[in-house]
């Protein structure tokens, strides 16, 4: 524990800017993963324990697409679309069989796919660590704001996450599809009676969740190394974000992700050996004060 170092950072504009930018990109990536996780839970009432593996798959698909096209934008889009298609297949042929069953059965199905995808990554891309590297378009001097250093790619990542969040909000709140998704989440039986194909809605929601996880993997590829099993750590953090924000609340996932990002960034200075503990401690405190999460709905 080094409270003195944390105090010095908080009183230094350059340190605050640098750490805040780091916290924002961590929060942005966590939001994209957690938003898909909480969206699937909110509509299907299923916790997709394999969601972290979707993120991993997105990172590796981005790596392959980038090496083939040398276009980072195309690589990121390919990662999102590829994982979305995989998520649809996963939902149609596997998860759909365990809807309404014991949560242990759902966990077993998801855990099986975690192992399958980890081994598939080893077979296709190898077991060693890999890196996409910084795309040529972002290989330029960092920006200096308030004495703090902010890499250009950080700004791109934050803007991309903000744009995706805006598009997600528009889809869920302003479109017919969004209204159907909200209706299916609130009362799937009545939605089905009204003639809406809820099976198709469930597949679309799972695909959207996969799309978000794949985009997160593609966006993270230049700044994070890739290895089989890399989805586990972000899955744990995404669960923390989802619980803090409120299960089923996308806006809560955004707030929780930003909070965890800042806790990780500044906590690494004052509590370098207790960063993971800070996240769980923060989650515990929030759940004590508000058991439903920051923006979650109280059970009736």
WOZI-V969106 format. One record per residue. N is the residue number from 0. NEAR is the number of other ideal C-beta (glycine too) atoms within 12 Angstrom. Layout:
n->N near->NEAR
n->N near->NEAR
//
This chain:
n->0 near->15
n->1 near->17
n->2 near->16
n->3 near->12
n->4 near->20
n->5 near->25
n->6 near->15
n->7 near->18
n->8 near->27
n->9 near->21
n->10 near->12
n->11 near->19
n->12 near->17
n->13 near->20
n->14 near->26
n->15 near->26
n->16 near->25
n->17 near->29
n->18 near->34
n->19 near->31
n->20 near->35
n->21 near->32
n->22 near->32
n->23 near->32
n->24 near->38
n->25 near->43
n->26 near->40
n->27 near->41
n->28 near->46
n->29 near->50
n->30 near->48
n->31 near->53
n->32 near->55
n->33 near->56
n->34 near->48
n->35 near->51
n->36 near->53
n->37 near->50
n->38 near->50
n->39 near->48
n->40 near->36
n->41 near->38
n->42 near->39
n->43 near->35
n->44 near->25
n->45 near->38
n->46 near->32
n->47 near->47
n->48 near->34
n->49 near->42
n->50 near->50
n->51 near->40
n->52 near->42
n->53 near->52
n->54 near->54
n->55 near->47
n->56 near->47
n->57 near->52
n->58 near->50
n->59 near->44
n->60 near->42
n->61 near->46
n->62 near->39
n->63 near->26
n->64 near->31
n->65 near->32
n->66 near->22
n->67 near->13
n->68 near->18
n->69 near->15
n->70 near->18
n->71 near->31
n->72 near->22
n->73 near->22
n->74 near->35
n->75 near->39
n->76 near->26
n->77 near->33
n->78 near->42
n->79 near->40
n->80 near->27
n->81 near->33
n->82 near->46
n->83 near->34
n->84 near->24
n->85 near->37
n->86 near->43
n->87 near->29
n->88 near->20
n->89 near->38
n->90 near->38
n->91 near->20
n->92 near->16
n->93 near->26
n->94 near->39
n->95 near->23
n->96 near->16
n->97 near->27
n->98 near->25
n->99 near->15
n->100 near->16
n->101 near->12
n->102 near->18
n->103 near->13
n->104 near->19
n->105 near->29
n->106 near->20
n->107 near->20
n->108 near->29
n->109 near->32
n->110 near->23
n->111 near->21
n->112 near->33
n->113 near->31
n->114 near->21
n->115 near->22
n->116 near->39
n->117 near->27
n->118 near->18
n->119 near->21
n->120 near->33
n->121 near->20
n->122 near->13
n->123 near->19
n->124 near->28
n->125 near->16
n->126 near->17
n->127 near->12
n->128 near->17
n->129 near->27
n->130 near->23
n->131 near->35
n->132 near->22
n->133 near->22
n->134 near->31
n->135 near->15
n->136 near->16
n->137 near->24
n->138 near->14
n->139 near->15
n->140 near->10
n->141 near->19
n->142 near->20
n->143 near->16
n->144 near->19
n->145 near->17
n->146 near->14
n->147 near->22
n->148 near->21
n->149 near->29
n->150 near->25
n->151 near->25
n->152 near->31
n->153 near->36
n->154 near->22
n->155 near->28
n->156 near->39
n->157 near->30
n->158 near->18
n->159 near->32
n->160 near->38
n->161 near->23
n->162 near->19
n->163 near->35
n->164 near->31
n->165 near->17
n->166 near->23
n->167 near->34
n->168 near->21
n->169 near->14
n->170 near->26
n->171 near->33
n->172 near->17
n->173 near->14
n->174 near->16
n->175 near->14
n->176 near->23
n->177 near->25
n->178 near->19
n->179 near->29
n->180 near->36
n->181 near->26
n->182 near->24
n->183 near->34
n->184 near->31
n->185 near->17
n->186 near->16
n->187 near->27
n->188 near->12
n->189 near->15
n->190 near->24
n->191 near->18
n->192 near->12
n->193 near->16
n->194 near->11
n->195 near->24
n->196 near->15
n->197 near->27
n->198 near->21
n->199 near->22
n->200 near->31
n->201 near->37
n->202 near->30
n->203 near->32
n->204 near->45
n->205 near->42
n->206 near->35
n->207 near->41
n->208 near->50
n->209 near->44
n->210 near->41
n->211 near->51
n->212 near->53
n->213 near->45
n->214 near->46
n->215 near->52
n->216 near->49
n->217 near->50
n->218 near->45
n->219 near->40
n->220 near->40
n->221 near->35
n->222 near->30
n->223 near->33
n->224 near->20
n->225 near->37
n->226 near->23
n->227 near->30
n->228 near->24
n->229 near->35
n->230 near->41
n->231 near->24
n->232 near->26
n->233 near->37
n->234 near->33
n->235 near->25
n->236 near->40
n->237 near->47
n->238 near->33
n->239 near->38
n->240 near->48
n->241 near->43
n->242 near->38
n->243 near->45
n->244 near->42
n->245 near->31
n->246 near->36
n->247 near->35
n->248 near->33
n->249 near->44
n->250 near->28
n->251 near->34
n->252 near->48
n->253 near->37
n->254 near->30
n->255 near->43
n->256 near->47
n->257 near->33
n->258 near->37
n->259 near->45
n->260 near->39
n->261 near->31
n->262 near->38
n->263 near->38
n->264 near->35
n->265 near->34
n->266 near->33
n->267 near->28
n->268 near->32
n->269 near->25
n->270 near->23
n->271 near->19
n->272 near->13
n->273 near->21
n->274 near->27
n->275 near->21
n->276 near->19
n->277 near->29
n->278 near->35
n->279 near->23
n->280 near->20
n->281 near->31
n->282 near->30
n->283 near->17
n->284 near->17
n->285 near->29
n->286 near->22
n->287 near->13
n->288 near->13
n->289 near->22
n->290 near->19
n->291 near->22
n->292 near->34
n->293 near->31
n->294 near->27
n->295 near->28
n->296 near->20
n->297 near->12
n->298 near->10
n->299 near->4
//
